[in-house]
Amino acid sequence: MSGSAERVAGSRDRKARRSRRLPADLQGKVVLITGANSGIGYFTAKALATAGCLVAALDIAIENLQVLAQSMPERVLALRCDVTGEEQVTAACESVAARWGRIDVLVNNACVSLYQPFEQRTLESFAHEIDVNYLGYVRMIRAVLPYMKRQGHGLIHNVSSGIGITGFGGASGYAATKGAIEGFTRSLALELEKYGIVCNLVHPPLVNTVSTKPLGLPQELMAKAEDVGWKIAKRMLCTRPVVTPDFRTAAFLIVARMFPAATGRLLTRMTAQASSRRESGPARAP
Ligand SMILES: NC(=O)c1ccc[n+]([C@@H]2O[C@H](COP(=O)([O-])OP(=O)(O)OC[C@H]3O[C@@H](n4cnc5c(N)ncnc54)[C@H](O)[C@@H]3O)[C@@H](O)[C@H]2O)c1
Protein backbone atom coordinates (compact mmCIF):
# COMPACT_ATOMS: atom_id res chain seq x y z
CA MET A 1 0.00 0.00 0.00
CA SER A 2 1.37 3.46 -0.95
CA GLY A 3 1.98 6.08 1.77
CA SER A 4 -1.04 8.19 0.78
CA ALA A 5 -3.36 5.14 0.52
CA GLU A 6 -2.19 4.11 4.01
CA ARG A 7 -2.96 7.59 5.35
CA VAL A 8 -6.46 7.51 3.80
CA ALA A 9 -7.15 4.02 5.21
CA GLY A 10 -5.77 5.07 8.62
CA SER A 11 -7.96 8.16 8.74
CA ARG A 12 -11.02 6.08 7.71
CA ASP A 13 -10.29 3.59 10.54
CA ARG A 14 -9.85 6.38 13.09
CA LYS A 15 -13.16 7.93 11.95
CA ALA A 16 -14.91 4.55 12.25
CA ARG A 17 -13.46 4.02 15.77
CA ARG A 18 -14.60 7.50 16.80
CA SER A 19 -18.12 6.80 15.52
CA ARG A 20 -18.19 3.62 17.64
CA ARG A 21 -17.81 5.56 20.93
CA LEU A 22 -21.21 5.55 22.64
CA PRO A 23 -22.43 7.98 25.33
CA ALA A 24 -22.15 6.80 28.95
CA ASP A 25 -25.72 7.89 29.76
CA LEU A 26 -27.03 4.93 27.71
CA GLN A 27 -25.96 2.59 30.56
CA GLY A 28 -28.96 0.79 32.07
CA LYS A 29 -31.59 2.35 29.78
CA VAL A 30 -34.34 -0.11 28.80
CA VAL A 31 -34.81 0.07 25.03
CA LEU A 32 -37.40 -1.90 23.08
CA ILE A 33 -36.70 -2.11 19.36
CA THR A 34 -38.81 -3.80 16.66
CA GLY A 35 -37.60 -5.38 13.42
CA ALA A 36 -34.29 -6.05 15.17
CA ASN A 37 -33.32 -9.38 13.59
CA SER A 38 -31.69 -7.78 10.54
CA GLY A 39 -30.48 -4.59 8.89
CA ILE A 40 -30.41 -1.28 10.74
CA GLY A 41 -32.47 -2.66 13.65
CA TYR A 42 -30.05 -5.52 14.33
CA PHE A 43 -26.96 -3.31 14.41
CA THR A 44 -28.69 -0.64 16.49
CA ALA A 45 -29.72 -3.30 19.03
CA LYS A 46 -26.18 -4.72 19.10
CA ALA A 47 -24.58 -1.29 19.57
CA LEU A 48 -27.04 -0.39 22.34
CA ALA A 49 -26.37 -3.61 24.24
CA THR A 50 -22.63 -3.07 23.86
CA ALA A 51 -23.11 0.42 25.35
CA GLY A 52 -24.78 -1.08 28.44
CA CYS A 53 -28.47 -0.69 27.52
CA LEU A 54 -30.97 -3.39 28.40
CA VAL A 55 -32.34 -4.23 24.97
CA ALA A 56 -35.61 -5.98 24.20
CA ALA A 57 -35.23 -6.95 20.55
CA LEU A 58 -38.42 -7.95 18.74
CA ASP A 59 -38.95 -9.47 15.31
CA ILE A 60 -40.99 -12.10 13.48
CA ALA A 61 -37.73 -14.04 12.98
CA ILE A 62 -35.24 -14.07 15.85
CA GLU A 63 -32.38 -16.40 14.90
CA ASN A 64 -29.76 -13.57 14.80
CA LEU A 65 -31.18 -12.08 18.01
CA GLN A 66 -30.92 -15.40 19.83
CA VAL A 67 -27.20 -15.50 19.03
CA LEU A 68 -26.85 -11.89 20.23
CA ALA A 69 -28.76 -12.73 23.41
CA GLN A 70 -26.42 -15.67 24.06
CA SER A 71 -23.41 -13.37 23.82
CA MET A 72 -24.92 -10.74 26.18
CA PRO A 73 -27.58 -12.63 28.20
CA GLU A 74 -27.92 -9.94 30.88
CA ARG A 75 -28.54 -7.20 28.35
CA VAL A 76 -30.47 -8.70 25.43
CA LEU A 77 -33.94 -10.17 25.49
CA ALA A 78 -34.87 -11.67 22.10
CA LEU A 79 -38.62 -11.85 21.62
CA ARG A 80 -40.54 -13.28 18.69
CA CYS A 81 -43.28 -10.75 18.02
CA ASP A 82 -45.28 -9.89 14.94
CA VAL A 83 -46.24 -6.22 15.16
CA THR A 84 -49.45 -6.94 13.24
CA GLY A 85 -50.76 -8.94 16.23
CA GLU A 86 -52.08 -6.81 19.10
CA GLU A 87 -51.93 -9.65 21.65
CA GLN A 88 -48.34 -10.49 20.72
CA VAL A 89 -47.35 -6.83 21.05
CA THR A 90 -49.00 -6.52 24.48
CA ALA A 91 -47.39 -9.77 25.65
CA ALA A 92 -43.95 -8.61 24.49
CA CYS A 93 -44.24 -5.35 26.46
CA GLU A 94 -45.38 -7.31 29.54
CA SER A 95 -42.30 -9.55 29.23
CA VAL A 96 -40.00 -6.51 29.06
CA ALA A 97 -41.63 -4.87 32.08
CA ALA A 98 -41.50 -8.17 33.99
CA ARG A 99 -37.79 -8.50 33.28
CA TRP A 100 -36.59 -4.91 33.72
CA GLY A 101 -39.49 -3.07 35.38
CA ARG A 102 -39.83 -0.25 32.84
CA ILE A 103 -39.53 0.78 29.19
CA ASP A 104 -37.47 3.95 28.69
CA VAL A 105 -37.26 4.00 24.91
CA LEU A 106 -39.29 2.46 22.08
CA VAL A 107 -37.77 2.28 18.60
CA ASN A 108 -40.42 1.52 15.99
CA ASN A 109 -38.26 0.16 13.20
CA ALA A 110 -39.90 -3.00 11.71
CA CYS A 111 -40.86 -2.65 8.07
CA VAL A 112 -41.84 -4.39 4.90
CA SER A 113 -41.29 -2.80 1.51
CA LEU A 114 -42.45 -3.85 -1.90
CA TYR A 115 -40.90 -2.37 -5.04
CA GLN A 116 -43.42 -3.01 -7.77
CA PRO A 117 -45.30 -0.82 -10.28
CA PHE A 118 -48.65 0.31 -8.91
CA GLU A 119 -50.61 -1.42 -11.68
CA GLN A 120 -49.11 -4.81 -10.84
CA ARG A 121 -49.88 -4.57 -7.15
CA THR A 122 -52.71 -6.16 -5.23
CA LEU A 123 -54.83 -4.33 -2.70
CA GLU A 124 -53.67 -6.88 -0.10
CA SER A 125 -50.03 -5.87 -0.61
CA PHE A 126 -50.91 -2.24 0.25
CA ALA A 127 -52.90 -3.40 3.28
CA HIS A 128 -49.95 -5.47 4.53
CA GLU A 129 -47.51 -2.56 4.26
CA ILE A 130 -49.94 -0.36 6.19
CA ASP A 131 -50.45 -3.09 8.80
CA VAL A 132 -46.73 -3.47 9.52
CA ASN A 133 -45.24 -0.04 8.78
CA TYR A 134 -48.00 2.17 10.14
CA LEU A 135 -50.43 0.21 12.32
CA GLY A 136 -47.48 -1.79 13.70
CA TYR A 137 -46.08 1.48 15.09
CA VAL A 138 -49.52 2.45 16.43
CA ARG A 139 -49.92 -0.93 18.22
CA MET A 140 -46.47 -0.70 19.81
CA ILE A 141 -47.11 2.82 21.08
CA ARG A 142 -50.52 1.86 22.51
CA ALA A 143 -48.80 -1.01 24.35
CA VAL A 144 -45.86 0.96 25.82
CA LEU A 145 -47.88 4.05 26.72
CA PRO A 146 -49.24 2.78 30.10
CA TYR A 147 -45.66 2.01 31.25
CA MET A 148 -44.26 5.33 30.05
CA LYS A 149 -47.14 7.29 31.62
CA ARG A 150 -46.64 5.50 34.92
CA GLN A 151 -42.92 6.25 34.82
CA GLY A 152 -43.58 9.89 33.91
CA HIS A 153 -41.09 9.74 31.06
CA GLY A 154 -40.47 7.96 27.77
CA LEU A 155 -38.91 8.39 24.37
CA ILE A 156 -40.49 7.03 21.20
CA HIS A 157 -38.47 6.97 17.98
CA ASN A 158 -40.49 6.29 14.83
CA VAL A 159 -38.17 5.30 12.00
CA SER A 160 -39.27 7.01 8.83
CA SER A 161 -37.74 7.44 5.37
CA GLY A 162 -36.96 10.28 2.99
CA ILE A 163 -39.15 8.48 0.45
CA GLY A 164 -42.12 9.35 2.66
CA ILE A 165 -41.42 13.01 1.86
CA THR A 166 -40.33 12.82 -1.77
CA GLY A 167 -42.21 9.78 -3.12
CA PHE A 168 -40.46 7.12 -5.19
CA GLY A 169 -41.70 5.49 -8.41
CA GLY A 170 -42.29 1.79 -7.75
CA ALA A 171 -42.63 2.14 -3.98
CA SER A 172 -46.04 3.80 -3.69
CA GLY A 173 -47.20 1.61 -0.80
CA TYR A 174 -44.02 1.91 1.28
CA ALA A 175 -43.75 5.66 0.60
CA ALA A 176 -47.38 6.12 1.67
CA THR A 177 -46.74 4.38 5.00
CA LYS A 178 -43.67 6.52 5.68
CA GLY A 179 -45.61 9.67 4.74
CA ALA A 180 -48.25 8.57 7.25
CA ILE A 181 -45.56 8.13 9.92
CA GLU A 182 -44.45 11.75 9.43
CA GLY A 183 -47.88 13.28 10.22
CA PHE A 184 -48.70 10.67 12.85
CA THR A 185 -45.47 11.29 14.76
CA ARG A 186 -45.72 15.09 14.71
CA SER A 187 -49.34 14.90 15.94
CA LEU A 188 -48.58 12.38 18.67
CA ALA A 189 -45.60 14.43 19.88
CA LEU A 190 -48.01 17.26 20.64
CA GLU A 191 -50.41 14.96 22.49
CA LEU A 192 -47.85 13.09 24.58
CA GLU A 193 -45.61 15.92 25.77
CA LYS A 194 -47.94 16.55 28.74
CA TYR A 195 -46.94 13.10 30.09
CA GLY A 196 -43.22 13.81 29.71
CA ILE A 197 -43.10 11.52 26.68
CA VAL A 198 -41.16 12.58 23.60
CA CYS A 199 -42.14 11.20 20.22
CA ASN A 200 -39.90 11.89 17.23
CA LEU A 201 -38.85 10.79 13.75
CA VAL A 202 -35.62 8.99 12.91
CA HIS A 203 -34.38 9.29 9.33
CA PRO A 204 -31.70 6.80 8.25
CA PRO A 205 -29.80 7.32 4.99
CA LEU A 206 -30.02 4.82 2.12
CA VAL A 207 -28.64 1.61 3.63
CA ASN A 208 -27.73 -1.72 2.09
CA THR A 209 -30.29 -4.13 3.66
CA VAL A 210 -32.84 -6.78 2.70
CA SER A 211 -35.39 -4.00 2.14
CA THR A 212 -33.29 -2.07 -0.36
CA LYS A 213 -31.91 -5.10 -2.24
CA PRO A 214 -34.71 -5.13 -4.86
CA LEU A 215 -33.70 -1.58 -5.90
CA GLY A 216 -30.58 -3.03 -7.51
CA LEU A 217 -28.45 -0.03 -6.52
CA PRO A 218 -24.65 -0.35 -6.48
CA GLN A 219 -23.40 -1.03 -2.95
CA GLU A 220 -21.09 2.04 -3.11
CA LEU A 221 -24.16 4.29 -3.13
CA MET A 222 -25.48 2.84 0.10
CA ALA A 223 -24.30 3.13 3.69
CA LYS A 224 -23.46 0.00 5.70
CA ALA A 225 -26.19 -1.13 8.10
CA GLU A 226 -23.57 -1.64 10.82
CA ASP A 227 -22.28 1.96 10.60
CA VAL A 228 -25.79 3.40 10.56
CA GLY A 229 -26.87 1.18 13.48
CA TRP A 230 -23.99 2.54 15.62
CA LYS A 231 -24.77 6.11 14.66
CA ILE A 232 -28.46 5.69 15.53
CA ALA A 233 -27.50 4.07 18.84
CA LYS A 234 -25.28 7.06 19.59
CA ARG A 235 -28.31 9.36 19.20
CA MET A 236 -30.71 7.07 21.09
CA LEU A 237 -31.45 9.64 23.80
CA CYS A 238 -31.81 12.53 21.35
CA THR A 239 -35.12 14.37 21.81
CA ARG A 240 -35.08 16.51 18.65
CA PRO A 241 -38.22 16.26 16.49
CA VAL A 242 -36.17 14.70 13.69
CA VAL A 243 -33.10 12.58 14.43
CA THR A 244 -30.58 11.91 11.65
CA PRO A 245 -27.50 9.72 12.02
CA ASP A 246 -25.19 12.15 10.22
CA PHE A 247 -24.83 15.56 8.58
CA ARG A 248 -25.27 14.21 5.02
CA THR A 249 -28.67 12.75 5.85
CA ALA A 250 -29.71 15.98 7.57
CA ALA A 251 -28.68 17.95 4.46
CA PHE A 252 -30.56 15.52 2.20
CA LEU A 253 -33.71 16.00 4.29
CA ILE A 254 -33.50 19.79 3.99
CA VAL A 255 -33.31 19.48 0.19
CA ALA A 256 -36.07 16.82 0.16
CA ARG A 257 -38.38 19.10 2.15
CA MET A 258 -37.63 22.13 -0.03
CA PHE A 259 -37.97 20.32 -3.37
CA PRO A 260 -39.89 17.07 -2.74
CA ALA A 261 -41.14 16.46 -6.29
CA ALA A 262 -37.79 17.15 -7.96
CA THR A 263 -35.91 15.04 -5.39
CA GLY A 264 -38.34 12.12 -5.81
CA ARG A 265 -37.98 12.30 -9.60
CA LEU A 266 -34.18 12.40 -9.35
CA LEU A 267 -34.00 9.47 -6.92
CA THR A 268 -36.33 7.37 -9.09
CA ARG A 269 -34.33 8.16 -12.26
CA MET A 270 -30.96 7.51 -10.65
CA THR A 271 -32.16 4.17 -9.32
CA ALA A 272 -33.61 3.13 -12.70
CA GLN A 273 -30.34 4.09 -14.43
CA ALA A 274 -28.21 2.22 -11.88
CA SER A 275 -30.35 -0.94 -12.25
CA SER A 276 -30.32 -0.81 -16.07
CA ARG A 277 -26.51 -0.36 -16.03
CA ARG A 278 -26.29 -3.41 -13.79
CA GLU A 279 -28.55 -5.49 -16.04
CA SER A 280 -26.65 -4.55 -19.24
CA GLY A 281 -23.24 -5.14 -17.61
CA PRO A 282 -21.11 -8.25 -18.14
CA ALA A 283 -22.91 -11.51 -17.28
CA ARG A 284 -22.03 -12.71 -13.80
CA ALA A 285 -21.58 -16.27 -12.67
CA PRO A 286 -24.71 -17.41 -10.84
N1 LIG B 1 -32.55 0.61 4.34
C1 LIG B 1 -32.73 1.87 4.00
O1 LIG B 1 -32.13 2.38 3.05
C2 LIG B 1 -33.70 2.72 4.77
C3 LIG B 1 -33.77 4.07 4.45
C4 LIG B 1 -34.65 4.88 5.16
C5 LIG B 1 -35.43 4.33 6.16
N2 LIG B 1 -35.32 2.99 6.45
C6 LIG B 1 -36.17 2.47 7.54
O2 LIG B 1 -35.33 1.83 8.48
C7 LIG B 1 -36.03 0.75 9.12
C8 LIG B 1 -35.23 -0.53 9.00
O3 LIG B 1 -35.03 -0.79 7.62
P1 LIG B 1 -34.04 -1.94 7.10
O4 LIG B 1 -33.64 -1.52 5.74
O5 LIG B 1 -33.02 -2.23 8.14
O6 LIG B 1 -35.06 -3.14 6.97
P2 LIG B 1 -34.82 -4.74 6.95
O7 LIG B 1 -35.72 -5.27 5.89
O8 LIG B 1 -33.38 -5.10 6.91
O9 LIG B 1 -35.39 -5.15 8.39
C9 LIG B 1 -36.75 -5.04 8.70
C10 LIG B 1 -37.03 -6.01 9.82
O10 LIG B 1 -38.42 -5.91 10.14
C11 LIG B 1 -38.87 -7.22 10.42
N3 LIG B 1 -40.31 -7.32 10.24
C12 LIG B 1 -41.02 -7.36 9.08
N4 LIG B 1 -42.33 -7.55 9.33
C13 LIG B 1 -42.46 -7.62 10.68
C14 LIG B 1 -43.56 -7.81 11.55
N5 LIG B 1 -44.79 -7.98 11.09
N6 LIG B 1 -43.34 -7.82 12.89
C15 LIG B 1 -42.09 -7.67 13.39
N7 LIG B 1 -41.00 -7.50 12.60
C16 LIG B 1 -41.19 -7.48 11.26
C17 LIG B 1 -38.13 -8.10 9.42
O11 LIG B 1 -38.15 -9.46 9.83
C18 LIG B 1 -36.74 -7.47 9.44
O12 LIG B 1 -35.89 -8.06 10.39
C19 LIG B 1 -37.39 0.69 8.43
O13 LIG B 1 -38.36 1.35 9.19
C20 LIG B 1 -37.16 1.41 7.11
O14 LIG B 1 -38.33 1.98 6.60
C21 LIG B 1 -34.48 2.18 5.78
The ligand as an SDF file (V2000), in Angstrom:
LIG
                    3D

 44 48  0  0  0  0  0  0  0  0999 V2000
  -32.5500    0.6080    4.3350 N   0  0  0  0  0  0  0  0  0  0  0  0
  -32.7270    1.8720    3.9990 C   0  0  0  0  0  0  0  0  0  0  0  0
  -32.1280    2.3840    3.0470 O   0  0  0  0  0  0  0  0  0  0  0  0
  -33.6970    2.7240    4.7710 C   0  0  0  0  0  0  0  0  0  0  0  0
  -33.7680    4.0740    4.4490 C   0  0  0  0  0  0  0  0  0  0  0  0
  -34.6480    4.8820    5.1570 C   0  0  0  0  0  0  0  0  0  0  0  0
  -35.4290    4.3290    6.1650 C   0  0  0  0  0  0  0  0  0  0  0  0
  -35.3210    2.9920    6.4500 N   0  0  0  0  0  0  0  0  0  0  0  0
  -36.1660    2.4720    7.5360 C   0  0  0  0  0  0  0  0  0  0  0  0
  -35.3300    1.8270    8.4810 O   0  0  0  0  0  0  0  0  0  0  0  0
  -36.0340    0.7530    9.1170 C   0  0  0  0  0  0  0  0  0  0  0  0
  -35.2290   -0.5270    8.9970 C   0  0  0  0  0  0  0  0  0  0  0  0
  -35.0280   -0.7940    7.6180 O   0  0  0  0  0  0  0  0  0  0  0  0
  -34.0440   -1.9370    7.0970 P   0  0  0  0  0  0  0  0  0  0  0  0
  -33.6380   -1.5200    5.7400 O   0  0  0  0  0  0  0  0  0  0  0  0
  -33.0190   -2.2310    8.1360 O   0  0  0  0  0  0  0  0  0  0  0  0
  -35.0550   -3.1390    6.9680 O   0  0  0  0  0  0  0  0  0  0  0  0
  -34.8190   -4.7440    6.9510 P   0  0  0  0  0  0  0  0  0  0  0  0
  -35.7180   -5.2670    5.8900 O   0  0  0  0  0  0  0  0  0  0  0  0
  -33.3780   -5.1010    6.9070 O   0  0  0  0  0  0  0  0  0  0  0  0
  -35.3900   -5.1500    8.3860 O   0  0  0  0  0  0  0  0  0  0  0  0
  -36.7450   -5.0440    8.6990 C   0  0  0  0  0  0  0  0  0  0  0  0
  -37.0260   -6.0060    9.8190 C   0  0  0  0  0  0  0  0  0  0  0  0
  -38.4220   -5.9070   10.1370 O   0  0  0  0  0  0  0  0  0  0  0  0
  -38.8740   -7.2220   10.4180 C   0  0  0  0  0  0  0  0  0  0  0  0
  -40.3150   -7.3240   10.2410 N   0  0  0  0  0  0  0  0  0  0  0  0
  -41.0240   -7.3640    9.0820 C   0  0  0  0  0  0  0  0  0  0  0  0
  -42.3250   -7.5500    9.3270 N   0  0  0  0  0  0  0  0  0  0  0  0
  -42.4600   -7.6160   10.6780 C   0  0  0  0  0  0  0  0  0  0  0  0
  -43.5650   -7.8080   11.5550 C   0  0  0  0  0  0  0  0  0  0  0  0
  -44.7950   -7.9810   11.0850 N   0  0  0  0  0  0  0  0  0  0  0  0
  -43.3450   -7.8240   12.8880 N   0  0  0  0  0  0  0  0  0  0  0  0
  -42.0890   -7.6730   13.3940 C   0  0  0  0  0  0  0  0  0  0  0  0
  -41.0000   -7.5000   12.6020 N   0  0  0  0  0  0  0  0  0  0  0  0
  -41.1870   -7.4790   11.2610 C   0  0  0  0  0  0  0  0  0  0  0  0
  -38.1310   -8.0980    9.4220 C   0  0  0  0  0  0  0  0  0  0  0  0
  -38.1490   -9.4600    9.8250 O   0  0  0  0  0  0  0  0  0  0  0  0
  -36.7430   -7.4690    9.4360 C   0  0  0  0  0  0  0  0  0  0  0  0
  -35.8880   -8.0620   10.3940 O   0  0  0  0  0  0  0  0  0  0  0  0
  -37.3870    0.6870    8.4280 C   0  0  0  0  0  0  0  0  0  0  0  0
  -38.3630    1.3520    9.1870 O   0  0  0  0  0  0  0  0  0  0  0  0
  -37.1560    1.4130    7.1100 C   0  0  0  0  0  0  0  0  0  0  0  0
  -38.3320    1.9770    6.6010 O   0  0  0  0  0  0  0  0  0  0  0  0
  -34.4820    2.1830    5.7840 C   0  0  0  0  0  0  0  0  0  0  0  0
  1  2  1  0
  2  3  2  0
  2  4  1  0
  4  5  1  0
  4 44  2  0
  5  6  2  0
  6  7  1  0
  7  8  2  0
  8  9  1  0
  8 44  1  0
  9 10  1  0
  9 42  1  0
 10 11  1  0
 11 12  1  0
 11 40  1  0
 12 13  1  0
 13 14  1  0
 14 15  2  0
 14 16  1  0
 14 17  1  0
 17 18  1  0
 18 19  2  0
 18 20  1  0
 18 21  1  0
 21 22  1  0
 22 23  1  0
 23 24  1  0
 23 38  1  0
 24 25  1  0
 25 26  1  0
 25 36  1  0
 26 27  1  0
 26 35  1  0
 27 28  2  0
 28 29  1  0
 29 30  1  0
 29 35  2  0
 30 31  1  0
 30 32  2  0
 32 33  1  0
 33 34  2  0
 34 35  1  0
 36 37  1  0
 36 38  1  0
 38 39  1  0
 40 41  1  0
 40 42  1  0
 42 43  1  0
M  CHG  2   8   1  16  -1
M  END
$$$$
